[in-house]
Amino acid sequence: MKSHIEPPHPIDDPRYPVHKSDDEWRAQLDATQYRIARQAATERAFSGKYWDHFADGKYRCVGCGQTLFDAGAKFDAGCGWPSWWEAVDESRVERVLDTTHGMVRIEVRCRNCGSHLGHVFDDGPEPTGERFCINSASIDFEPR
């Protein structure tokens, strides 16, 4: 049986405007945030602090603070992760083909710092039909 080693998540990829060393990322993020945002892990369903959070405000990237999602586009997808039908601005998120774990999915990253946010699926509500399924550990909430 062939083993497959996944390449590491880009820690200091020059494509992203925000550059930090691995030591800087580890100092800024707690262990769970680091594992998810910088190593593309996933939190367990129904375990994140924002999966059932519906206050009015903005959700920002834990890596760089860029606003990514707005409460107005958040909905209960029943999947156990916070979900939105659109990003605040499509230019703020990057979509990357993810073939890990024997699946084909579209990973979502912050376009400013490369932090892994989650995945986007085509089973969301109108008007976009998309479901951005995002890890709570990858975002911070700012109330309005």
N, CA and C atoms as a LAMMPS dump frame, in Angstrom:
ITEM: TIMESTEP
0
ITEM: NUMBER OF ATOMS
432
ITEM: BOX BOUNDS ff ff ff
-5.0000000000000000e+02 5.0000000000000000e+02
-5.0000000000000000e+02 5.0000000000000000e+02
-5.0000000000000000e+02 5.0000000000000000e+02
ITEM: ATOMS id mol type element x y z
1 1 1 N 0.84 -1.18 0
2 1 2 C 0 0 0
3 1 3 C 0.885 1.243 0
4 2 1 N 0.597 2.162 -0.897
5 2 2 C 1.351 3.398 -0.982
6 2 3 C 0.915 4.358 0.113
7 3 1 N 1.867 4.989 0.763
8 3 2 C 1.494 6.022 1.727
9 3 3 C 1.533 7.363 1.014
10 4 1 N 0.661 8.22 1.424
11 4 2 C 0.578 9.545 0.816
12 4 3 C 0.845 10.589 1.892
13 5 1 N 1.86 11.373 1.679
14 5 2 C 2.191 12.438 2.636
15 5 3 C 1.72 13.756 2.045
16 6 1 N 0.888 14.416 2.786
17 6 2 C 0.384 15.711 2.34
18 6 3 C 1.439 16.781 2.532
19 7 1 N 1.565 17.692 1.572
20 7 2 C 2.506 18.786 1.762
21 7 3 C 2.033 19.666 2.923
22 8 1 N 2.954 20.281 3.631
23 8 2 C 2.548 21.151 4.732
24 8 3 C 1.775 22.354 4.215
25 9 1 N 0.95 22.911 5.067
26 9 2 C 0.214 24.121 4.72
27 9 3 C 1.224 25.259 4.57
28 10 1 N 1.022 26.152 3.627
29 10 2 C 2.003 27.217 3.411
30 10 3 C 2.093 28.157 4.615
31 11 1 N 3.209 28.091 5.323
32 11 2 C 3.393 28.947 6.492
33 11 3 C 3.785 30.352 6.064
34 12 1 N 4.708 30.456 5.143
35 12 2 C 5.172 31.765 4.692
36 12 3 C 5.193 31.804 3.168
37 13 1 N 4.058 31.54 2.567
38 13 2 C 3.922 31.52 1.117
39 13 3 C 3.991 32.954 0.596
40 14 1 N 4.874 33.246 -0.339
41 14 2 C 5.024 34.617 -0.836
42 14 3 C 3.799 35.149 -1.584
43 15 1 N 2.854 34.267 -1.926
44 15 2 C 1.635 34.746 -2.59
45 15 3 C 0.754 35.571 -1.666
46 16 1 N 0.917 35.393 -0.364
47 16 2 C 0.053 36.084 0.596
48 16 3 C 0.727 37.355 1.109
49 17 1 N -0.011 38.448 1.211
50 17 2 C 0.576 39.698 1.706
51 17 3 C 1.109 39.62 3.143
52 18 1 N 0.482 38.817 4
53 18 2 C 0.928 38.691 5.389
54 18 3 C 1.919 37.54 5.486
55 19 1 N 3.127 37.844 5.968
56 19 2 C 4.197 36.85 6.121
57 19 3 C 4.598 36.775 7.581
58 20 1 N 4.603 35.573 8.134
59 20 2 C 5.048 35.351 9.507
60 20 3 C 5.813 34.033 9.547
61 21 1 N 6.775 33.959 10.435
62 21 2 C 7.499 32.707 10.614
63 21 3 C 6.61 31.723 11.38
64 22 1 N 6.995 30.475 11.371
65 22 2 C 6.262 29.472 12.134
66 22 3 C 6.236 29.844 13.613
67 23 1 N 7.353 30.328 14.143
68 23 2 C 7.401 30.75 15.556
69 23 3 C 6.429 31.89 15.831
70 24 1 N 6.315 32.832 14.893
71 24 2 C 5.368 33.943 15.064
72 24 3 C 3.924 33.439 15.052
73 25 1 N 3.603 32.521 14.13
74 25 2 C 2.245 31.962 14.093
75 25 3 C 1.927 31.244 15.399
76 26 1 N 2.877 30.446 15.894
77 26 2 C 2.656 29.698 17.131
78 26 3 C 2.495 30.618 18.333
79 27 1 N 3.175 31.743 18.347
80 27 2 C 3.051 32.711 19.441
81 27 3 C 1.704 33.434 19.386
82 28 1 N 1.204 33.683 18.188
83 28 2 C -0.047 34.433 18.021
84 28 3 C -1.287 33.58 18.272
85 29 1 N -1.265 32.329 17.817
86 29 2 C -2.444 31.47 17.857
87 29 3 C -2.347 30.447 18.982
88 30 1 N -3.496 30.081 19.551
89 30 2 C -3.451 28.983 20.523
90 30 3 C -3.26 27.672 19.747
91 31 1 N -3.066 26.573 20.455
92 31 2 C -2.736 25.297 19.811
93 31 3 C -3.813 24.842 18.827
94 32 1 N -5.076 25.013 19.181
95 32 2 C -6.164 24.607 18.281
96 32 3 C -6.216 25.501 17.053
97 33 1 N -6.114 26.804 17.257
98 33 2 C -6.119 27.732 16.124
99 33 3 C -4.956 27.43 15.178
100 34 1 N -3.787 27.18 15.731
101 34 2 C -2.615 26.883 14.904
102 34 3 C -2.843 25.608 14.09
103 35 1 N -3.308 24.563 14.739
104 35 2 C -3.534 23.283 14.074
105 35 3 C -4.538 23.428 12.923
106 36 1 N -5.565 24.225 13.136
107 36 2 C -6.595 24.382 12.112
108 36 3 C -6.199 25.42 11.062
109 37 1 N -5.849 26.63 11.496
110 37 2 C -5.56 27.706 10.547
111 37 3 C -4.264 27.503 9.771
112 38 1 N -3.258 26.948 10.403
113 38 2 C -1.956 26.828 9.745
114 38 3 C -1.635 25.419 9.253
115 39 1 N -2.326 24.397 9.773
116 39 2 C -2.056 23.025 9.345
117 39 3 C -3.268 22.365 8.697
118 40 1 N -4.321 23.138 8.469
119 40 2 C -5.522 22.686 7.757
120 40 3 C -6.242 21.522 8.439
121 41 1 N -6.212 21.484 9.76
122 41 2 C -6.997 20.49 10.498
123 41 3 C -8.458 20.958 10.524
124 42 1 N -9.323 20.16 11.137
125 42 2 C -10.746 20.491 11.233
126 42 3 C -11.221 20.217 12.652
127 43 1 N -12.009 21.146 13.189
128 43 2 C -12.58 20.893 14.516
129 43 3 C -13.749 19.93 14.382
130 44 1 N -14.085 19.253 15.459
131 44 2 C -15.231 18.337 15.452
132 44 3 C -16.53 19.122 15.26
133 45 1 N -17.472 18.5 14.591
134 45 2 C -18.79 19.114 14.397
135 45 3 C -19.415 19.439 15.751
136 46 1 N -20.106 20.542 15.82
137 46 2 C -20.832 21.015 17.003
138 46 3 C -19.913 21.336 18.188
139 47 1 N -18.617 21.505 17.94
140 47 2 C -17.692 21.797 19.039
141 47 3 C -17.174 23.232 19.024
142 48 1 N -17.254 23.921 17.914
143 48 2 C -16.725 25.277 17.804
144 48 3 C -17.644 26.313 18.423
145 49 1 N -17.079 27.431 18.823
146 49 2 C -17.865 28.447 19.533
147 49 3 C -18.852 29.209 18.652
148 50 1 N -18.746 29.108 17.324
149 50 2 C -19.64 29.892 16.463
150 50 3 C -20.644 29.069 15.668
151 51 1 N -20.692 27.756 15.838
152 51 2 C -21.607 26.963 15.012
153 51 3 C -23.066 27.344 15.245
154 52 1 N -23.42 27.755 16.459
155 52 2 C -24.809 28.155 16.748
156 52 3 C -24.875 29.595 17.241
157 53 1 N -23.978 30.419 16.754
158 53 2 C -23.854 31.826 17.148
159 53 3 C -24.472 32.696 16.058
160 54 1 N -25.469 33.503 16.41
161 54 2 C -26.174 34.294 15.402
162 54 3 C -26.31 35.763 15.775
163 55 1 N -25.357 36.305 16.532
164 55 2 C -25.365 37.73 16.857
165 55 3 C -24.991 38.536 15.611
166 56 1 N -25.373 39.805 15.609
167 56 2 C -25.073 40.681 14.483
168 56 3 C -23.625 41.147 14.564
169 57 1 N -22.903 41.002 13.483
170 57 2 C -21.522 41.452 13.453
171 57 3 C -20.75 40.841 12.298
172 58 1 N -19.417 40.925 12.423
173 58 2 C -18.504 40.448 11.386
174 58 3 C -17.625 39.343 11.944
175 59 1 N -17.177 38.479 11.05
176 59 2 C -16.269 37.402 11.417
177 59 3 C -14.956 37.64 10.687
178 60 1 N -13.873 37.686 11.471
179 60 2 C -12.55 38.018 10.939
180 60 3 C -11.608 36.827 11.019
181 61 1 N -10.612 36.832 10.166
182 61 2 C -9.573 35.807 10.156
183 61 3 C -8.739 35.914 11.432
184 62 1 N -8.468 34.776 12.091
185 62 2 C -7.634 34.792 13.305
186 62 3 C -6.176 35.079 12.977
187 63 1 N -5.776 34.863 11.744
188 63 2 C -4.389 35.08 11.369
189 63 3 C -4.024 36.522 11.114
190 64 1 N -4.947 37.26 10.48
191 64 2 C -4.601 38.632 10.076
192 64 3 C -5.666 39.673 10.401
193 65 1 N -6.84 39.249 10.838
194 65 2 C -7.888 40.198 11.21
195 65 3 C -8.754 40.674 10.062
196 66 1 N -8.502 40.212 8.851
197 66 2 C -9.311 40.63 7.711
198 66 3 C -10.751 40.148 7.874
199 67 1 N -11.725 41.023 7.619
200 67 2 C -13.134 40.639 7.663
201 67 3 C -13.43 39.703 6.498
202 68 1 N -14.019 38.54 6.826
203 68 2 C -14.298 37.523 5.816
204 68 3 C -15.779 37.253 5.616
205 69 1 N -16.547 37.245 6.708
206 69 2 C -17.961 36.893 6.634
207 69 3 C -18.78 37.857 7.484
208 70 1 N -20.035 38.049 7.091
209 70 2 C -20.95 38.919 7.82
210 70 3 C -22.113 38.078 8.356
211 71 1 N -22.602 38.452 9.529
212 71 2 C -23.706 37.724 10.153
213 71 3 C -24.949 37.681 9.259
214 72 1 N -25.129 38.662 8.391
215 72 2 C -26.288 38.698 7.51
216 72 3 C -26.357 37.556 6.511
217 73 1 N -25.22 36.912 6.246
218 73 2 C -25.181 35.794 5.304
219 73 3 C -25.014 34.447 6.015
220 74 1 N -25.072 34.449 7.347
221 74 2 C -24.891 33.224 8.126
222 74 3 C -26.226 32.475 8.208
223 75 1 N -26.159 31.158 8.17
224 75 2 C -27.384 30.353 8.291
225 75 3 C -27.067 29.045 9.003
226 76 1 N -28.086 28.394 9.511
227 76 2 C -27.933 27.119 10.19
228 76 3 C -28.041 26.012 9.152
229 77 1 N -26.891 25.44 8.803
230 77 2 C -26.862 24.372 7.807
231 77 3 C -27.111 23.009 8.431
232 78 1 N -27.12 22.94 9.768
233 78 2 C -27.33 21.673 10.447
234 78 3 C -26.117 20.752 10.405
235 79 1 N -24.983 21.269 9.961
236 79 2 C -23.786 20.431 9.792
237 79 3 C -22.842 20.483 10.997
238 80 1 N -23.063 21.435 11.914
239 80 2 C -22.218 21.523 13.104
240 80 3 C -21.074 22.499 12.989
241 81 1 N -20.962 23.182 11.856
242 81 2 C -19.957 24.23 11.678
243 81 3 C -20.667 25.514 11.283
244 82 1 N -20.084 26.661 11.617
245 82 2 C -20.674 27.913 11.156
246 82 3 C -20.71 27.933 9.63
247 83 1 N -21.827 28.404 9.076
248 83 2 C -21.998 28.383 7.624
249 83 3 C -22.537 29.708 7.11
250 84 1 N -22.043 30.121 5.963
251 84 2 C -22.473 31.341 5.283
252 84 3 C -22.756 31.017 3.831
253 85 1 N -23.67 31.764 3.222
254 85 2 C -23.958 31.553 1.811
255 85 3 C -23.087 32.434 0.925
256 86 1 N -22.297 33.338 1.522
257 86 2 C -21.332 34.123 0.757
258 86 3 C -20.302 34.736 1.694
259 87 1 N -19.133 35.031 1.132
260 87 2 C -18.106 35.781 1.847
261 87 3 C -18.437 37.267 1.716
262 88 1 N -17.88 38.088 2.585
263 88 2 C -18.088 39.541 2.506
264 88 3 C -17.674 40.046 1.13
265 89 1 N -16.573 39.535 0.634
266 89 2 C -16.044 39.91 -0.675
267 89 3 C -15.278 38.698 -1.191
268 90 1 N -15.631 38.216 -2.362
269 90 2 C -14.994 37.016 -2.915
270 90 3 C -13.477 37.179 -3.028
271 91 1 N -13 38.404 -3.177
272 91 2 C -11.556 38.624 -3.314
273 91 3 C -10.807 38.406 -1.992
274 92 1 N -11.513 38.228 -0.9
275 92 2 C -10.881 38.024 0.403
276 92 3 C -10.667 36.553 0.743
277 93 1 N -11.246 35.66 -0.039
278 93 2 C -11.069 34.224 0.189
279 93 3 C -10.456 33.583 -1.048
280 94 1 N -9.687 32.548 -0.808
281 94 2 C -9.059 31.793 -1.88
282 94 3 C -9.669 30.396 -1.878
283 95 1 N -9.94 29.869 -3.049
284 95 2 C -10.478 28.52 -3.198
285 95 3 C -9.37 27.624 -3.752
286 96 1 N -9.119 26.527 -3.052
287 96 2 C -8.026 25.623 -3.411
288 96 3 C -8.567 24.199 -3.488
289 97 1 N -8.235 23.482 -4.546
290 97 2 C -8.65 22.093 -4.671
291 97 3 C -8.012 21.275 -3.555
292 98 1 N -8.818 20.508 -2.837
293 98 2 C -8.364 19.683 -1.711
294 98 3 C -8.749 18.235 -1.996
295 99 1 N -7.744 17.382 -2.159
296 99 2 C -8.001 15.967 -2.44
297 99 3 C -7.571 15.08 -1.271
298 100 1 N -7.481 15.64 -0.072
299 100 2 C -7.084 14.871 1.099
300 100 3 C -8.232 13.985 1.584
301 101 1 N -7.889 12.988 2.372
302 101 2 C -8.851 12.106 3.034
303 101 3 C -9.762 11.378 2.043
304 102 1 N -9.276 11.144 0.83
305 102 2 C -10.034 10.398 -0.164
306 102 3 C -11.241 11.134 -0.717
307 103 1 N -11.27 12.459 -0.557
308 103 2 C -12.393 13.266 -1.041
309 103 3 C -11.879 14.335 -1.993
310 104 1 N -12.771 14.887 -2.773
311 104 2 C -12.461 16.041 -3.598
312 104 3 C -13.349 17.174 -3.101
313 105 1 N -12.704 18.19 -2.531
314 105 2 C -13.447 19.323 -1.967
315 105 3 C -12.741 20.611 -2.365
316 106 1 N -13.379 21.723 -2.086
317 106 2 C -12.767 23.026 -2.309
318 106 3 C -12.466 23.64 -0.947
319 107 1 N -11.182 23.751 -0.649
320 107 2 C -10.73 24.389 0.595
321 107 3 C -10.872 25.897 0.451
322 108 1 N -11.169 26.556 1.568
323 108 2 C -11.242 28.007 1.609
324 108 3 C -10.132 28.515 2.52
325 109 1 N -9.343 29.438 2.001
326 109 2 C -8.271 30.075 2.77
327 109 3 C -8.457 31.582 2.756
328 110 1 N -7.913 32.245 3.76
329 110 2 C -7.852 33.702 3.759
330 110 3 C -6.84 34.116 2.691
331 111 1 N -7.242 34.971 1.782
332 111 2 C -6.354 35.396 0.698
333 111 3 C -5.271 36.362 1.196
334 112 1 N -5.436 36.899 2.394
335 112 2 C -4.465 37.841 2.934
336 112 3 C -3.291 37.141 3.626
337 113 1 N -3.575 36.028 4.345
338 113 2 C -2.507 35.366 5.108
339 113 3 C -2.395 33.864 4.843
340 114 1 N -3.311 33.291 4.074
341 114 2 C -3.246 31.875 3.748
342 114 3 C -3.805 30.946 4.804
343 115 1 N -4.403 31.483 5.846
344 115 2 C -4.956 30.616 6.895
345 115 3 C -6.094 29.761 6.35
346 116 1 N -6.07 28.485 6.735
347 116 2 C -7.151 27.554 6.37
348 116 3 C -8.395 27.945 7.156
349 117 1 N -9.513 28.103 6.438
350 117 2 C -10.778 28.474 7.068
351 117 3 C -11.736 27.295 7.138
352 118 1 N -11.808 26.52 6.088
353 118 2 C -12.736 25.402 6
354 118 3 C -12.903 25 4.554
355 119 1 N -14.151 24.712 4.144
356 119 2 C -14.444 24.286 2.78
357 119 3 C -15.729 24.954 2.304
358 120 1 N -15.914 25.006 1.001
359 120 2 C -17.142 25.538 0.425
360 120 3 C -17.782 24.442 -0.414
361 121 1 N -19.103 24.319 -0.282
362 121 2 C -19.871 23.28 -0.969
363 121 3 C -20.995 23.934 -1.764
364 122 1 N -21.538 23.207 -2.717
365 122 2 C -22.594 23.762 -3.575
366 122 3 C -23.993 23.342 -3.135
367 123 1 N -24.179 23.161 -1.82
368 123 2 C -25.49 22.746 -1.305
369 123 3 C -26.099 23.79 -0.361
370 124 1 N -25.759 25.043 -0.578
371 124 2 C -26.267 26.118 0.277
372 124 3 C -27.543 26.741 -0.26
373 125 1 N -28.072 27.714 0.469
374 125 2 C -29.315 28.371 0.058
375 125 3 C -29.086 29.422 -1.033
376 126 1 N -30.154 29.857 -1.606
377 126 2 C -30.097 30.976 -2.554
378 126 3 C -29.775 32.238 -1.755
379 127 1 N -29.155 33.217 -2.305
380 127 2 C -29.022 33.42 -3.743
381 127 3 C -27.782 32.787 -4.373
382 128 1 N -26.822 32.297 -3.613
383 128 2 C -25.592 31.765 -4.203
384 128 3 C -25.61 30.257 -4.392
385 129 1 N -26.366 29.546 -3.561
386 129 2 C -26.356 28.092 -3.596
387 129 3 C -25.108 27.492 -2.969
388 130 1 N -24.304 28.339 -2.31
389 130 2 C -23.075 27.858 -1.694
390 130 3 C -23.197 27.792 -0.177
391 131 1 N -22.367 26.93 0.402
392 131 2 C -22.272 26.812 1.864
393 131 3 C -20.798 26.852 2.236
394 132 1 N -20.39 28.003 2.777
395 132 2 C -19.04 28.127 3.312
396 132 3 C -19.076 27.518 4.707
397 133 1 N -18.461 26.369 4.863
398 133 2 C -18.445 25.608 6.109
399 133 3 C -17.097 25.913 6.779
400 134 1 N -17.119 26.749 7.809
401 134 2 C -15.904 27.363 8.345
402 134 3 C -15.649 26.908 9.788
403 135 1 N -14.395 26.658 10.109
404 135 2 C -14.009 26.294 11.474
405 135 3 C -14.067 27.517 12.381
406 136 1 N -14.704 27.38 13.532
407 136 2 C -14.755 28.483 14.509
408 136 3 C -13.362 28.927 14.93
409 137 1 N -12.425 27.983 15.009
410 137 2 C -11.059 28.313 15.45
411 137 3 C -10.316 29.175 14.452
412 138 1 N -10.82 29.303 13.231
413 138 2 C -10.16 30.112 12.195
414 138 3 C -10.665 31.548 12.144
415 139 1 N -11.676 31.847 12.946
416 139 2 C -12.299 33.174 12.877
417 139 3 C -12.523 33.75 14.271
418 140 1 N -12.633 35.069 14.304
419 140 2 C -13.01 35.807 15.514
420 140 3 C -14.242 36.626 15.162
421 141 1 N -15.085 36.86 16.151
422 141 2 C -16.318 37.63 15.94
423 141 3 C -16.154 39.045 16.474
424 142 1 N -16.652 40.002 15.7
425 142 2 C -16.684 41.402 16.125
426 142 3 C -18.136 41.877 16.067
427 143 1 N -18.758 42.119 17.221
428 143 2 C -20.164 42.564 17.203
429 143 3 C -20.3 43.957 16.569
430 144 1 N -21.483 44.19 16.014
431 144 2 C -21.782 45.507 15.44
432 144 3 C -22.304 46.418 16.515
